[in-house]
Amino acid sequence: MPIAIPLADYIRAEIEPILQDWEAFAKTLFHARHMGKAGLRDHAREMLLAIAADLNSYQSESERLAKSRGEEPETNRNDDETWAEVHGEDRQTSGFSVIDTVSEFRALRASVVSHWTRSHPNITSQQLEELSRFHEAIDQAVAESLEQYATGKEMETRLFGAILVASPDPIYVLDLEGKIIYANRATADLFAMDIGSITGKSTLDLGFPFAPEFNRKFERAMADQSIYRGKFAHAFASGRGERFEYLLAPVLDEDQITEATVCISRDITEQALAEEAVWHTAHHDFLTGLPNRRLFLDRLEQEIKHSNRSELPLALLFLDLDGFKDVNDSLGHEAGDRVLCEVAERLAGFVRADDTIARLGGDEFTVLLSAARQRTDIEQIAQTIIDGLEKPFQSAQKTVGISASIGIAFYPQDAPTPTALLQAADHAMYVAKALGSNRMCFYSSVDEFKRPVV
């Protein structure tokens, strides 16, 4: 028959197998799955040793009664934190729920009792007394841990509330149907609405034009349980900002089921406008404001892709101004610049809004005409340009006369690539100039020399 030893001594002697059983349970908790052994065991060893010491100490009836109620003994209330309190703090910080933390203590209790009863199948009254005191000590540890846990949660809630109130960024929480269930003051100020008018409504209910795209990302964030980002442009009634970016982050419950989604948005108007200004400068001619060669080549490539999909031809006009060098030489570059700007304005009036006009440099311009169905239509547009640019320009109180030579090439019949198409139209333009200027010339691939035809 095994020799009975006090429970306190048993806990000290068998602490390793007790902790092994407890550790196996702890691994089943969600927030503990990726913890190492040290993190899992946390302060369990110290708590068991503290309980063993407690079992060895004398306790009055009043102290035992208080402990059974989860109350800390009067003599300990001014001492440092207990291991149970430290454990509660750490578990709260690690994201454990109250249920998880209580479950850990239950498992610790079960592990000790299981090992003890297996070693002592016939429990004496003295051992029963020790078990009662052990249960009281565990109950007190649970109370101390959860009290500290609750204190930490309350502080966390206060800090989080202070952050939301003080945040200059609009933050709101959406329920599973996309309805706003919480909005901070910055959100109300941006929407120019009181918080009561915002809660219970979705972005669709509020009539925001960006709502359809926002809702698509919201649904994906919930379904994938992943963070999604987006941007939108909108002028709110408050007049605060025009461009915004937002982040949607799902909120998961203890069973890892999405229960809400947090949206944090930010005004990026200044940054967006600055980026657009840089982009515009890099892609547009500084003098006329027309697309430059870089942007033109990009649009040419996109239009060729569209032409391939639609099976509609594409026409490219390459213009060179006749007599422009004489304007620069006689009147100066400032006068020449004014003429170039007016040429750009006139060209814009000769074509459709979705066609592309670009200045490649100097006095060279291009016009990209999409969905060019008939050669006669392109010829008519080219002639309109020639006639329009032949009209006098007024510069420095002097009348200036110039004209234009135009080369025309079609995709795909005249060239298979963007670069080849530009070269074909350029070649046709030089032939037009050689034939006397102020005229158009079509590029022809009839013979092997690809001679343009007038």
Contacts in CASP RR format, 6 or more apart in sequence:
PFRMAT RR
TARGET T0000
AUTHOR 0000-0000-0000
METHOD contacts of the structure
MODEL  1
MPIAIPLADYIRAEIEPILQDWEAFAKTLFHARHMGKAGLRDHAREMLLA
IAADLNSYQSESERLAKSRGEEPETNRNDDETWAEVHGEDRQTSGFSVID
TVSEFRALRASVVSHWTRSHPNITSQQLEELSRFHEAIDQAVAESLEQYA
TGKEMETRLFGAILVASPDPIYVLDLEGKIIYANRATADLFAMDIGSITG
KSTLDLGFPFAPEFNRKFERAMADQSIYRGKFAHAFASGRGERFEYLLAP
VLDEDQITEATVCISRDITEQALAEEAVWHTAHHDFLTGLPNRRLFLDRL
EQEIKHSNRSELPLALLFLDLDGFKDVNDSLGHEAGDRVLCEVAERLAGF
VRADDTIARLGGDEFTVLLSAARQRTDIEQIAQTIIDGLEKPFQSAQKTV
GISASIGIAFYPQDAPTPTALLQAADHAMYVAKALGSNRMCFYSSVDEFK
RPVV
2 119 0 8 1.000
2 120 0 8 1.000
4 120 0 8 1.000
4 124 0 8 1.000
4 127 0 8 1.000
5 13 0 8 1.000
6 55 0 8 1.000
6 56 0 8 1.000
6 130 0 8 1.000
7 52 0 8 1.000
7 55 0 8 1.000
7 116 0 8 1.000
7 127 0 8 1.000
7 130 0 8 1.000
7 131 0 8 1.000
7 134 0 8 1.000
8 52 0 8 1.000
8 53 0 8 1.000
8 55 0 8 1.000
8 56 0 8 1.000
8 130 0 8 1.000
9 52 0 8 1.000
10 115 0 8 1.000
10 116 0 8 1.000
10 119 0 8 1.000
11 18 0 8 1.000
11 48 0 8 1.000
11 49 0 8 1.000
11 51 0 8 1.000
11 52 0 8 1.000
11 55 0 8 1.000
11 112 0 8 1.000
12 49 0 8 1.000
12 52 0 8 1.000
14 115 0 8 1.000
14 119 0 8 1.000
15 45 0 8 1.000
15 48 0 8 1.000
15 49 0 8 1.000
17 115 0 8 1.000
18 48 0 8 1.000
18 108 0 8 1.000
18 111 0 8 1.000
18 112 0 8 1.000
18 115 0 8 1.000
19 41 0 8 1.000
19 44 0 8 1.000
19 45 0 8 1.000
19 48 0 8 1.000
19 111 0 8 1.000
21 107 0 8 1.000
21 111 0 8 1.000
21 114 0 8 1.000
21 115 0 8 1.000
22 41 0 8 1.000
22 44 0 8 1.000
22 104 0 8 1.000
22 107 0 8 1.000
22 108 0 8 1.000
22 111 0 8 1.000
23 37 0 8 1.000
23 40 0 8 1.000
23 41 0 8 1.000
25 103 0 8 1.000
25 104 0 8 1.000
25 107 0 8 1.000
25 111 0 8 1.000
26 32 0 8 1.000
26 35 0 8 1.000
26 40 0 8 1.000
26 41 0 8 1.000
26 104 0 8 1.000
26 107 0 8 1.000
27 33 0 8 1.000
27 40 0 8 1.000
29 96 0 8 1.000
29 100 0 8 1.000
29 103 0 8 1.000
29 104 0 8 1.000
30 100 0 8 1.000
30 254 0 8 1.000
30 256 0 8 1.000
31 94 0 8 1.000
31 95 0 8 1.000
31 96 0 8 1.000
31 100 0 8 1.000
32 40 0 8 1.000
32 96 0 8 1.000
32 100 0 8 1.000
35 94 0 8 1.000
42 87 0 8 1.000
42 90 0 8 1.000
42 91 0 8 1.000
43 83 0 8 1.000
43 84 0 8 1.000
43 86 0 8 1.000
43 87 0 8 1.000
43 90 0 8 1.000
44 87 0 8 1.000
44 104 0 8 1.000
44 108 0 8 1.000
46 83 0 8 1.000
47 83 0 8 1.000
47 84 0 8 1.000
47 87 0 8 1.000
47 108 0 8 1.000
47 141 0 8 1.000
48 108 0 8 1.000
48 112 0 8 1.000
50 82 0 8 1.000
50 83 0 8 1.000
50 84 0 8 1.000
51 134 0 8 1.000
51 137 0 8 1.000
51 138 0 8 1.000
51 141 0 8 1.000
54 133 0 8 1.000
54 137 0 8 1.000
55 130 0 8 1.000
55 133 0 8 1.000
55 134 0 8 1.000
55 137 0 8 1.000
59 67 0 8 1.000
59 73 0 8 1.000
59 133 0 8 1.000
63 73 0 8 1.000
64 133 0 8 1.000
64 136 0 8 1.000
66 72 0 8 1.000
66 73 0 8 1.000
66 74 0 8 1.000
67 73 0 8 1.000
67 136 0 8 1.000
67 137 0 8 1.000
67 139 0 8 1.000
67 140 0 8 1.000
68 136 0 8 1.000
68 139 0 8 1.000
70 139 0 8 1.000
70 140 0 8 1.000
70 142 0 8 1.000
70 143 0 8 1.000
70 144 0 8 1.000
71 140 0 8 1.000
71 143 0 8 1.000
72 82 0 8 1.000
72 140 0 8 1.000
72 143 0 8 1.000
72 144 0 8 1.000
76 82 0 8 1.000
81 89 0 8 1.000
81 148 0 8 1.000
82 141 0 8 1.000
82 144 0 8 1.000
83 141 0 8 1.000
84 140 0 8 1.000
84 141 0 8 1.000
84 142 0 8 1.000
84 144 0 8 1.000
84 145 0 8 1.000
84 148 0 8 1.000
85 144 0 8 1.000
85 145 0 8 1.000
85 147 0 8 1.000
85 148 0 8 1.000
86 148 0 8 1.000
87 101 0 8 1.000
87 145 0 8 1.000
88 101 0 8 1.000
88 145 0 8 1.000
88 146 0 8 1.000
88 148 0 8 1.000
88 149 0 8 1.000
89 148 0 8 1.000
89 149 0 8 1.000
89 152 0 8 1.000
91 100 0 8 1.000
91 101 0 8 1.000
91 104 0 8 1.000
91 145 0 8 1.000
91 149 0 8 1.000
92 101 0 8 1.000
92 148 0 8 1.000
92 149 0 8 1.000
92 152 0 8 1.000
92 153 0 8 1.000
92 156 0 8 1.000
97 254 0 8 1.000
98 146 0 8 1.000
98 149 0 8 1.000
99 254 0 8 1.000
100 254 0 8 1.000
101 145 0 8 1.000
101 146 0 8 1.000
101 149 0 8 1.000
102 142 0 8 1.000
102 146 0 8 1.000
105 138 0 8 1.000
105 141 0 8 1.000
105 142 0 8 1.000
105 145 0 8 1.000
108 138 0 8 1.000
109 134 0 8 1.000
109 135 0 8 1.000
109 138 0 8 1.000
112 134 0 8 1.000
113 131 0 8 1.000
113 134 0 8 1.000
116 131 0 8 1.000
117 123 0 8 1.000
120 127 0 8 1.000
123 131 0 8 1.000
164 171 0 8 1.000
164 184 0 8 1.000
165 184 0 8 1.000
165 185 0 8 1.000
167 184 0 8 1.000
167 186 0 8 1.000
168 186 0 8 1.000
169 186 0 8 1.000
169 264 0 8 1.000
169 265 0 8 1.000
169 266 0 8 1.000
169 267 0 8 1.000
170 183 0 8 1.000
170 184 0 8 1.000
170 186 0 8 1.000
170 187 0 8 1.000
170 190 0 8 1.000
170 191 0 8 1.000
170 264 0 8 1.000
170 265 0 8 1.000
170 266 0 8 1.000
171 183 0 8 1.000
171 184 0 8 1.000
171 186 0 8 1.000
171 187 0 8 1.000
171 262 0 8 1.000
171 263 0 8 1.000
171 264 0 8 1.000
171 265 0 8 1.000
172 180 0 8 1.000
172 182 0 8 1.000
172 183 0 8 1.000
172 184 0 8 1.000
172 187 0 8 1.000
172 198 0 8 1.000
172 262 0 8 1.000
172 263 0 8 1.000
173 180 0 8 1.000
173 181 0 8 1.000
173 182 0 8 1.000
173 183 0 8 1.000
173 251 0 8 1.000
173 260 0 8 1.000
173 261 0 8 1.000
173 262 0 8 1.000
173 263 0 8 1.000
174 180 0 8 1.000
174 181 0 8 1.000
174 202 0 8 1.000
174 218 0 8 1.000
174 260 0 8 1.000
174 261 0 8 1.000
174 262 0 8 1.000
174 263 0 8 1.000
175 181 0 8 1.000
175 260 0 8 1.000
176 222 0 8 1.000
176 258 0 8 1.000
176 259 0 8 1.000
176 260 0 8 1.000
177 202 0 8 1.000
178 202 0 8 1.000
178 203 0 8 1.000
178 215 0 8 1.000
178 218 0 8 1.000
178 261 0 8 1.000
179 199 0 8 1.000
179 200 0 8 1.000
179 201 0 8 1.000
179 202 0 8 1.000
179 205 0 8 1.000
180 198 0 8 1.000
180 199 0 8 1.000
180 200 0 8 1.000
180 201 0 8 1.000
180 202 0 8 1.000
181 199 0 8 1.000
181 200 0 8 1.000
181 260 0 8 1.000
182 199 0 8 1.000
183 195 0 8 1.000
183 198 0 8 1.000
183 199 0 8 1.000
185 195 0 8 1.000
187 195 0 8 1.000
187 198 0 8 1.000
188 194 0 8 1.000
188 195 0 8 1.000
188 198 0 8 1.000
189 238 0 8 1.000
189 240 0 8 1.000
190 236 0 8 1.000
190 238 0 8 1.000
190 240 0 8 1.000
190 265 0 8 1.000
190 267 0 8 1.000
191 198 0 8 1.000
191 206 0 8 1.000
191 236 0 8 1.000
191 237 0 8 1.000
191 238 0 8 1.000
192 236 0 8 1.000
192 237 0 8 1.000
192 238 0 8 1.000
192 239 0 8 1.000
193 206 0 8 1.000
198 206 0 8 1.000
202 211 0 8 1.000
202 215 0 8 1.000
203 210 0 8 1.000
203 211 0 8 1.000
203 214 0 8 1.000
203 215 0 8 1.000
204 211 0 8 1.000
204 212 0 8 1.000
204 215 0 8 1.000
208 214 0 8 1.000
208 234 0 8 1.000
209 234 0 8 1.000
210 232 0 8 1.000
210 233 0 8 1.000
210 234 0 8 1.000
213 230 0 8 1.000
213 232 0 8 1.000
214 232 0 8 1.000
214 246 0 8 1.000
217 228 0 8 1.000
217 229 0 8 1.000
217 230 0 8 1.000
217 248 0 8 1.000
218 228 0 8 1.000
218 248 0 8 1.000
218 261 0 8 1.000
218 263 0 8 1.000
220 226 0 8 1.000
220 228 0 8 1.000
221 227 0 8 1.000
221 228 0 8 1.000
221 248 0 8 1.000
221 249 0 8 1.000
221 250 0 8 1.000
221 261 0 8 1.000
222 250 0 8 1.000
222 258 0 8 1.000
222 261 0 8 1.000
225 250 0 8 1.000
225 252 0 8 1.000
225 256 0 8 1.000
225 258 0 8 1.000
226 250 0 8 1.000
227 247 0 8 1.000
227 248 0 8 1.000
227 249 0 8 1.000
227 250 0 8 1.000
228 247 0 8 1.000
228 248 0 8 1.000
229 245 0 8 1.000
229 246 0 8 1.000
229 247 0 8 1.000
229 248 0 8 1.000
230 245 0 8 1.000
230 246 0 8 1.000
230 247 0 8 1.000
231 243 0 8 1.000
231 244 0 8 1.000
231 245 0 8 1.000
231 246 0 8 1.000
231 268 0 8 1.000
232 243 0 8 1.000
232 244 0 8 1.000
232 246 0 8 1.000
233 242 0 8 1.000
233 243 0 8 1.000
233 244 0 8 1.000
234 242 0 8 1.000
234 244 0 8 1.000
235 241 0 8 1.000
235 242 0 8 1.000
240 267 0 8 1.000
241 267 0 8 1.000
241 269 0 8 1.000
242 269 0 8 1.000
242 272 0 8 1.000
243 267 0 8 1.000
243 268 0 8 1.000
243 269 0 8 1.000
243 271 0 8 1.000
243 272 0 8 1.000
243 273 0 8 1.000
244 265 0 8 1.000
244 266 0 8 1.000
244 267 0 8 1.000
244 268 0 8 1.000
244 269 0 8 1.000
245 265 0 8 1.000
245 266 0 8 1.000
245 268 0 8 1.000
246 263 0 8 1.000
246 264 0 8 1.000
246 265 0 8 1.000
246 266 0 8 1.000
247 263 0 8 1.000
247 264 0 8 1.000
247 265 0 8 1.000
248 261 0 8 1.000
248 262 0 8 1.000
248 263 0 8 1.000
249 261 0 8 1.000
249 262 0 8 1.000
249 263 0 8 1.000
249 264 0 8 1.000
250 258 0 8 1.000
250 260 0 8 1.000
250 261 0 8 1.000
251 258 0 8 1.000
251 259 0 8 1.000
251 260 0 8 1.000
251 261 0 8 1.000
251 262 0 8 1.000
252 258 0 8 1.000
252 259 0 8 1.000
253 259 0 8 1.000
282 294 0 8 1.000
283 291 0 8 1.000
283 292 0 8 1.000
283 294 0 8 1.000
283 295 0 8 1.000
283 298 0 8 1.000
284 290 0 8 1.000
284 291 0 8 1.000
284 292 0 8 1.000
284 295 0 8 1.000
285 291 0 8 1.000
285 292 0 8 1.000
285 358 0 8 1.000
285 359 0 8 1.000
285 361 0 8 1.000
287 337 0 8 1.000
287 340 0 8 1.000
287 341 0 8 1.000
287 359 0 8 1.000
288 340 0 8 1.000
288 341 0 8 1.000
288 343 0 8 1.000
288 344 0 8 1.000
288 359 0 8 1.000
289 344 0 8 1.000
289 359 0 8 1.000
290 344 0 8 1.000
290 357 0 8 1.000
290 358 0 8 1.000
290 359 0 8 1.000
290 365 0 8 1.000
291 299 0 8 1.000
291 356 0 8 1.000
291 357 0 8 1.000
291 358 0 8 1.000
291 359 0 8 1.000
292 358 0 8 1.000
292 359 0 8 1.000
292 360 0 8 1.000
292 361 0 8 1.000
293 358 0 8 1.000
293 360 0 8 1.000
293 361 0 8 1.000
295 358 0 8 1.000
296 356 0 8 1.000
296 358 0 8 1.000
296 360 0 8 1.000
296 366 0 8 1.000
296 368 0 8 1.000
297 418 0 8 1.000
297 422 0 8 1.000
299 356 0 8 1.000
299 358 0 8 1.000
299 368 0 8 1.000
300 316 0 8 1.000
300 356 0 8 1.000
300 368 0 8 1.000
300 418 0 8 1.000
300 421 0 8 1.000
300 422 0 8 1.000
301 418 0 8 1.000
303 314 0 8 1.000
303 356 0 8 1.000
303 368 0 8 1.000
303 370 0 8 1.000
304 314 0 8 1.000
304 411 0 8 1.000
304 417 0 8 1.000
304 418 0 8 1.000
304 421 0 8 1.000
306 370 0 8 1.000
307 313 0 8 1.000
307 314 0 8 1.000
307 370 0 8 1.000
307 411 0 8 1.000
307 412 0 8 1.000
310 371 0 8 1.000
312 370 0 8 1.000
312 371 0 8 1.000
312 372 0 8 1.000
312 373 0 8 1.000
313 371 0 8 1.000
313 372 0 8 1.000
313 373 0 8 1.000
313 410 0 8 1.000
313 411 0 8 1.000
313 412 0 8 1.000
313 413 0 8 1.000
314 368 0 8 1.000
314 369 0 8 1.000
314 370 0 8 1.000
314 371 0 8 1.000
314 372 0 8 1.000
314 410 0 8 1.000
314 411 0 8 1.000
314 421 0 8 1.000
315 368 0 8 1.000
315 369 0 8 1.000
315 372 0 8 1.000
315 378 0 8 1.000
315 408 0 8 1.000
315 409 0 8 1.000
315 410 0 8 1.000
315 411 0 8 1.000
316 366 0 8 1.000
316 367 0 8 1.000
316 368 0 8 1.000
316 369 0 8 1.000
316 408 0 8 1.000
316 409 0 8 1.000
316 410 0 8 1.000
316 411 0 8 1.000
316 421 0 8 1.000
316 422 0 8 1.000
316 424 0 8 1.000
316 425 0 8 1.000
317 366 0 8 1.000
317 367 0 8 1.000
317 368 0 8 1.000
317 369 0 8 1.000
317 378 0 8 1.000
317 381 0 8 1.000
317 382 0 8 1.000
317 385 0 8 1.000
317 406 0 8 1.000
317 407 0 8 1.000
317 408 0 8 1.000
317 425 0 8 1.000
318 364 0 8 1.000
318 365 0 8 1.000
318 366 0 8 1.000
318 406 0 8 1.000
318 407 0 8 1.000
318 408 0 8 1.000
318 409 0 8 1.000
318 422 0 8 1.000
318 425 0 8 1.000
318 426 0 8 1.000
318 428 0 8 1.000
318 429 0 8 1.000
319 347 0 8 1.000
319 364 0 8 1.000
319 365 0 8 1.000
319 366 0 8 1.000
319 367 0 8 1.000
319 385 0 8 1.000
319 404 0 8 1.000
319 405 0 8 1.000
319 406 0 8 1.000
319 407 0 8 1.000
319 429 0 8 1.000
320 363 0 8 1.000
320 364 0 8 1.000
320 365 0 8 1.000
320 404 0 8 1.000
320 405 0 8 1.000
320 429 0 8 1.000
320 433 0 8 1.000
321 343 0 8 1.000
321 363 0 8 1.000
321 365 0 8 1.000
321 389 0 8 1.000
321 402 0 8 1.000
321 403 0 8 1.000
321 404 0 8 1.000
322 402 0 8 1.000
322 403 0 8 1.000
322 404 0 8 1.000
322 405 0 8 1.000
322 433 0 8 1.000
322 437 0 8 1.000
322 438 0 8 1.000
323 401 0 8 1.000
323 402 0 8 1.000
323 403 0 8 1.000
324 336 0 8 1.000
324 339 0 8 1.000
324 340 0 8 1.000
324 363 0 8 1.000
324 402 0 8 1.000
325 363 0 8 1.000
327 335 0 8 1.000
327 336 0 8 1.000
327 339 0 8 1.000
327 395 0 8 1.000
327 400 0 8 1.000
327 401 0 8 1.000
327 402 0 8 1.000
328 335 0 8 1.000
328 336 0 8 1.000
331 395 0 8 1.000
331 396 0 8 1.000
331 398 0 8 1.000
331 400 0 8 1.000
334 396 0 8 1.000
335 395 0 8 1.000
335 396 0 8 1.000
335 398 0 8 1.000
335 400 0 8 1.000
336 395 0 8 1.000
338 393 0 8 1.000
338 395 0 8 1.000
338 396 0 8 1.000
339 393 0 8 1.000
339 395 0 8 1.000
339 400 0 8 1.000
339 402 0 8 1.000
340 359 0 8 1.000
340 362 0 8 1.000
340 363 0 8 1.000
342 393 0 8 1.000
343 365 0 8 1.000
343 389 0 8 1.000
343 393 0 8 1.000
344 357 0 8 1.000
344 359 0 8 1.000
344 365 0 8 1.000
346 388 0 8 1.000
346 389 0 8 1.000
347 357 0 8 1.000
347 365 0 8 1.000
347 367 0 8 1.000
347 385 0 8 1.000
348 357 0 8 1.000
350 381 0 8 1.000
350 384 0 8 1.000
350 385 0 8 1.000
350 388 0 8 1.000
351 357 0 8 1.000
351 367 0 8 1.000
351 369 0 8 1.000
351 381 0 8 1.000
354 370 0 8 1.000
355 367 0 8 1.000
355 368 0 8 1.000
355 369 0 8 1.000
355 370 0 8 1.000
356 366 0 8 1.000
356 367 0 8 1.000
356 368 0 8 1.000
357 365 0 8 1.000
357 366 0 8 1.000
357 367 0 8 1.000
357 368 0 8 1.000
358 365 0 8 1.000
358 366 0 8 1.000
358 368 0 8 1.000
359 365 0 8 1.000
360 366 0 8 1.000
366 422 0 8 1.000
366 425 0 8 1.000
367 381 0 8 1.000
367 385 0 8 1.000
369 378 0 8 1.000
369 381 0 8 1.000
372 378 0 8 1.000
372 410 0 8 1.000
375 410 0 8 1.000
375 442 0 8 1.000
378 408 0 8 1.000
378 410 0 8 1.000
379 408 0 8 1.000
379 440 0 8 1.000
382 406 0 8 1.000
382 407 0 8 1.000
382 408 0 8 1.000
382 440 0 8 1.000
383 440 0 8 1.000
385 404 0 8 1.000
385 406 0 8 1.000
386 403 0 8 1.000
386 404 0 8 1.000
386 406 0 8 1.000
386 438 0 8 1.000
386 439 0 8 1.000
386 440 0 8 1.000
389 402 0 8 1.000
389 403 0 8 1.000
389 404 0 8 1.000
390 401 0 8 1.000
390 403 0 8 1.000
390 404 0 8 1.000
390 438 0 8 1.000
392 399 0 8 1.000
392 400 0 8 1.000
392 401 0 8 1.000
393 399 0 8 1.000
393 400 0 8 1.000
393 401 0 8 1.000
393 402 0 8 1.000
394 400 0 8 1.000
403 437 0 8 1.000
403 438 0 8 1.000
404 438 0 8 1.000
405 429 0 8 1.000
405 432 0 8 1.000
405 433 0 8 1.000
405 436 0 8 1.000
405 437 0 8 1.000
405 438 0 8 1.000
405 439 0 8 1.000
405 440 0 8 1.000
405 441 0 8 1.000
406 429 0 8 1.000
406 432 0 8 1.000
406 439 0 8 1.000
406 440 0 8 1.000
406 441 0 8 1.000
407 425 0 8 1.000
407 426 0 8 1.000
407 428 0 8 1.000
407 429 0 8 1.000
407 431 0 8 1.000
407 432 0 8 1.000
407 440 0 8 1.000
407 441 0 8 1.000
407 442 0 8 1.000
407 443 0 8 1.000
407 452 0 8 1.000
408 425 0 8 1.000
408 428 0 8 1.000
408 440 0 8 1.000
408 441 0 8 1.000
408 442 0 8 1.000
408 443 0 8 1.000
409 415 0 8 1.000
409 421 0 8 1.000
409 424 0 8 1.000
409 425 0 8 1.000
409 428 0 8 1.000
409 442 0 8 1.000
409 443 0 8 1.000
410 443 0 8 1.000
411 421 0 8 1.000
413 445 0 8 1.000
414 421 0 8 1.000
414 424 0 8 1.000
414 443 0 8 1.000
414 444 0 8 1.000
414 445 0 8 1.000
415 421 0 8 1.000
415 423 0 8 1.000
415 424 0 8 1.000
424 443 0 8 1.000
424 450 0 8 1.000
425 443 0 8 1.000
427 443 0 8 1.000
427 450 0 8 1.000
427 452 0 8 1.000
428 441 0 8 1.000
428 442 0 8 1.000
428 443 0 8 1.000
428 452 0 8 1.000
429 441 0 8 1.000
431 441 0 8 1.000
431 451 0 8 1.000
431 452 0 8 1.000
431 454 0 8 1.000
432 439 0 8 1.000
432 440 0 8 1.000
432 441 0 8 1.000
432 452 0 8 1.000
432 454 0 8 1.000
435 441 0 8 1.000
435 454 0 8 1.000
439 454 0 8 1.000
440 454 0 8 1.000
441 452 0 8 1.000
441 453 0 8 1.000
441 454 0 8 1.000
442 452 0 8 1.000
442 453 0 8 1.000
442 454 0 8 1.000
443 450 0 8 1.000
443 452 0 8 1.000
443 453 0 8 1.000
444 450 0 8 1.000
444 451 0 8 1.000
444 452 0 8 1.000
444 453 0 8 1.000
446 453 0 8 1.000
END
